[in-house]
Protein backbone atom coordinates (compact mmCIF):
# COMPACT_ATOMS: atom_id res chain seq x y z
CA UNK A 1 0.00 0.00 0.00
CA UNK A 2 2.85 2.35 0.81
CA UNK A 3 4.45 1.67 -2.56
CA UNK A 4 1.24 2.62 -4.35
CA UNK A 5 1.12 5.93 -2.46
CA UNK A 6 4.75 6.61 -3.43
CA UNK A 7 3.94 5.87 -7.06
CA UNK A 8 0.98 8.25 -6.96
CA UNK A 9 3.24 10.93 -5.43
CA UNK A 10 5.75 10.57 -8.28
CA UNK A 11 3.00 10.67 -10.88
CA UNK A 12 1.46 13.80 -9.33
CA UNK A 13 4.81 15.62 -9.36
CA UNK A 14 4.80 15.63 -13.18
CA UNK A 15 7.73 16.15 -15.53
CA UNK A 16 9.16 19.18 -13.69
CA UNK A 17 11.76 17.33 -11.58
CA UNK A 18 12.92 15.37 -14.61
CA UNK A 19 13.65 18.56 -16.56
CA UNK A 20 15.35 20.13 -13.56
CA UNK A 21 17.55 17.06 -13.11
CA UNK A 22 18.35 17.02 -16.83
CA UNK A 23 19.33 20.70 -16.74
CA UNK A 24 21.56 20.11 -13.71
CA UNK A 25 23.29 17.18 -15.40
CA UNK A 26 23.93 19.10 -18.63
CA UNK A 27 25.18 22.14 -16.70
CA UNK A 28 27.47 19.89 -14.62
CA UNK A 29 28.99 18.29 -17.71
CA UNK A 30 29.72 21.64 -19.36
CA UNK A 31 31.07 23.13 -16.14
CA UNK A 32 33.38 20.17 -15.58
CA UNK A 33 34.61 20.30 -19.18
CA UNK A 34 35.38 24.02 -19.23
CA UNK A 35 36.87 24.21 -15.73
CA UNK A 36 39.16 21.25 -16.43
CA UNK A 37 40.23 22.70 -19.76
CA UNK A 38 40.94 26.05 -18.13
CA UNK A 39 43.06 24.43 -15.38
CA UNK A 40 45.06 22.45 -17.94
CA UNK A 41 45.75 25.56 -20.01
CA UNK A 42 46.78 27.58 -16.96
CA UNK A 43 49.18 24.80 -15.92
CA UNK A 44 50.74 24.74 -19.40
CA UNK A 45 51.09 28.52 -19.45
CA UNK A 46 52.77 28.46 -16.03
CA UNK A 47 55.31 25.97 -17.39
CA UNK A 48 56.02 28.28 -20.34
CA UNK A 49 54.29 26.34 -23.11
CA UNK A 50 53.52 28.12 -26.37
CA UNK A 51 49.88 29.21 -26.81
CA UNK A 52 49.77 27.78 -30.35
CA UNK A 53 49.36 24.24 -28.95
CA UNK A 54 45.79 25.14 -27.99
CA UNK A 55 44.77 25.45 -31.63
CA UNK A 56 44.99 22.73 -34.24
CA UNK A 57 46.48 23.33 -37.67
CA UNK A 58 43.05 23.13 -39.33
CA UNK A 59 41.65 25.91 -37.13
CA UNK A 60 44.50 28.23 -38.02
CA UNK A 61 44.01 27.72 -41.76
CA UNK A 62 41.15 29.79 -43.16
CA UNK A 63 38.88 27.94 -45.57
CA UNK A 64 38.23 29.64 -48.89
CA UNK A 65 34.74 28.10 -49.22
CA UNK A 66 32.02 30.30 -47.69
CA UNK A 67 30.00 28.64 -44.95
CA UNK A 68 26.72 29.46 -46.68
CA UNK A 69 27.66 27.26 -49.65
CA UNK A 70 28.32 24.30 -47.39
CA UNK A 71 25.12 24.93 -45.44
CA UNK A 72 22.97 25.17 -48.57
CA UNK A 73 24.59 22.04 -50.00
CA UNK A 74 23.89 20.03 -46.84
CA UNK A 75 20.31 21.30 -46.44
CA UNK A 76 19.49 20.60 -50.09
CA UNK A 77 20.84 17.05 -49.96
CA UNK A 78 18.98 16.47 -46.67
CA UNK A 79 15.69 17.68 -48.14
CA UNK A 80 16.21 15.53 -51.25
CA UNK A 81 16.79 12.56 -48.93
CA UNK A 82 13.58 13.27 -47.02
CA UNK A 83 11.65 13.57 -50.29
CA UNK A 84 13.08 10.28 -51.52
CA UNK A 85 12.17 8.74 -48.16
CA UNK A 86 8.53 9.80 -48.52
CA UNK A 87 8.47 8.43 -52.07
CA UNK A 88 10.00 5.10 -51.00
CA UNK A 89 7.63 4.98 -48.02
CA UNK A 90 4.64 5.29 -50.33
CA UNK A 91 6.01 2.50 -52.52
CA UNK A 92 6.53 0.32 -49.44
CA UNK A 93 2.98 1.11 -48.27
CA UNK A 94 1.44 0.27 -51.66
CA UNK A 95 3.31 -2.91 -52.54
CA UNK A 96 4.17 -4.63 -49.24
CA UNK A 97 2.36 -5.77 -46.12
CA UNK A 98 4.55 -3.60 -43.88
CA UNK A 99 2.52 -1.20 -41.75
CA UNK A 100 2.17 2.31 -43.10
CA UNK A 101 3.76 4.03 -40.09
CA UNK A 102 6.78 1.74 -40.10
CA UNK A 103 7.33 2.06 -43.84
CA UNK A 104 7.13 5.83 -43.94
CA UNK A 105 9.09 6.48 -40.74
CA UNK A 106 11.84 4.00 -41.52
CA UNK A 107 12.34 5.11 -45.08
CA UNK A 108 12.29 8.82 -44.20
CA UNK A 109 14.91 8.43 -41.47
CA UNK A 110 17.03 6.09 -43.58
CA UNK A 111 17.06 8.39 -46.59
CA UNK A 112 17.56 11.53 -44.46
CA UNK A 113 20.59 9.90 -42.85
CA UNK A 114 21.89 8.86 -46.23
CA UNK A 115 21.37 12.43 -47.47
CA UNK A 116 23.33 13.83 -44.52
CA UNK A 117 26.16 11.38 -45.17
CA UNK A 118 26.30 12.27 -48.86
CA UNK A 119 26.16 15.99 -48.01
CA UNK A 120 29.04 15.58 -45.57
CA UNK A 121 31.17 13.84 -48.18
CA UNK A 122 30.34 16.44 -50.83
CA UNK A 123 31.19 19.27 -48.40
CA UNK A 124 34.48 17.60 -47.52
CA UNK A 125 35.38 17.26 -51.21
CA UNK A 126 34.40 20.89 -51.82
CA UNK A 127 36.64 22.13 -49.02
CA UNK A 128 39.55 19.90 -50.10
CA UNK A 129 39.18 21.06 -53.71
CA UNK A 130 39.51 24.75 -52.78
Buried (B, 14 or more C-beta within 10 A) or exposed (E): EEEEEEEEEEEEEEEEEEEEEEEEEEEEEEEEEEEEEEEEBEEBEEEEEEEEEEEEEEEEEEEEBEEEEBEEBBEEBBEBBBBBBBEBBBEBBEEEEBEEEEBBEBBBEBBBEBBBEBBBEBBEEBEEEE
